[in-house]
Amino acid sequence: MITFTESAHSLKSFLSKTGLGMLARMMVLRMVLAFICRHGRMSCSQAACSIAYQSIHRGQLTRFLARPRWRKNNFNDLLREELLRMKASSRGTVVFIVDVTVVTQSGQKTQNTFNTGNRQRRPKKGRRYNKKKIVQKNCQSYTFGLLVTPSGYRIPYQIPYYTKEYCQKKGIKHRTTAESVADLIRILPIPKEATVVVLGDTVYDAEVVQKACKERGYTWIVPANSERVYEGTKGNRPRLRARLKDWTSLSLKTIRLRASTGKYAGYRRLSKWRVGPKQKRRVFYAYQEKSEVRSVGCVQLIFSTMKPDLKTATPDDVKILMTNNTSLSVGDVIELYSLRWQIELFFKELKSTLGFSQYRFQCFEAVHAWAETAITAVLFLEHQRAKRLQDRRLTAEEKQWWTSQRLHGLCATFRQECKGNELKFVSDRLKTSGGIAKLKRHIANALPKEYRVAG
């Protein structure tokens, strides 16, 4: 919570680039402040009181989020373009990591939810027929894409998953998660000459994703389904996992990687405890081949494991990576794919630091607005990082600090900045009688209504 909006002038300046009206901009300001400065559970109640002297009722904010008309022009796209223009380095590989995150929801009337099943062990024989019922958990899903620039900036993209029932009700075309990823790839505002690598898990070993990458000229790296088959005549198409039967006879390459060094070290957010030559390297044993895979074409296959002296290999022991770029080395493919974990860290920060998953709405339009404002908070924090890294007065140690900070550190820095600005605001207002009167009004309005003295 802040007392005066003047203390968050950097955030106000950032939101002025969204093209939103004054009312919408103030509502988004409250939401972003609540995400960054929250205490305890994130909610509309916290967002409604995030500006102390201009607090509103939580119902007013909830109704605003449920109105889709103020989001008809995606304001986050303008902020992403602003952040892309600030990139310090245009040379290098742009990495686009895709994945899905799920938020558990309760309530039978909650829109756009689906059930993932009760994944728990079967109770014991004597406890199988008790009166206690298991409450089924519903959830909502979001397809995210995390764009990591050569400068290390992270720009999130998001498309919500709509169930078939919700699509029929709203007249929306149903899309699978793979189709949503293909849409994200097609709308990326990346120049044609840039080198882009798309990373995903086994779910995105799909034809629509590969087609979208081909249209944009992107490289993709995914774990191949071990049941895929090589190209060949009918009846002579061995599965990819058939190569594992001759594991001991394959000529394996030893790849040693350290997270804090290497070509793609700047794409990771590492704490100072994981940086340095004393950190243990990860050792991979890999086999490389170029083959024709049915329904895919000519690809490069990398069979890699971290288990030395493996005698009998299975798909659980060996990961099969597949990429359409046949010129990449074994080390580059393995190191690039290791960056996929960065989106898992992003989900952790989004949910634990910002409180993204702590909403309670029945209307999914409000949920969509909640997700968009959470992305706005991430874009603002990345914008603050980019501004600091472009400051030539910073020492090498200070630049390293800003480069490696995750969302938690950036939120703490912004809160400290707001506190300093508030003290300066109070100090400046105490110099004049008019400033003192204005300060008294602000402080009086900052008190909750039940504690204000009448008259």
Secondary structure, DSSP 8 states (H G I E B T S, - for coil): -BS-GGGGHHHHHHHGGG---HHHHHHHHHHHHHHHH--SS--HHHHHTSBGGG---HHHHHHHHT--GGGSS-HHHHHHHHHHHT-S---SEEEEEEEEEEEEE--TT-SS-EE---------GGGTT-S------EEEEEEEEEEE-TT--EEEEEEE---HHHHHHHT-----HHHHHHHHHHT----TTSEEEEE--GGG--HHHHHHHHHHT-EEEEE--TT-BBS-STT---BGGGGGGGGGGS--EEEEE-TTSSTTGGGS---GGG-STTS--EEEEEEEEEEEETTTEEEEEEEEES-TT-SS--TTT-EEEEES-TTS-HHHHHHHHHTTHHHHHHHHIIIIIS-TT----SSHHHHHHHHHHHHHHHHHHHHHHHHHHT-TTS-HHHHHHHHH--HHHHHHHHHHHHHHHHHHHHHHHTTSHHHHHHHHHHHHHHS-GGG----
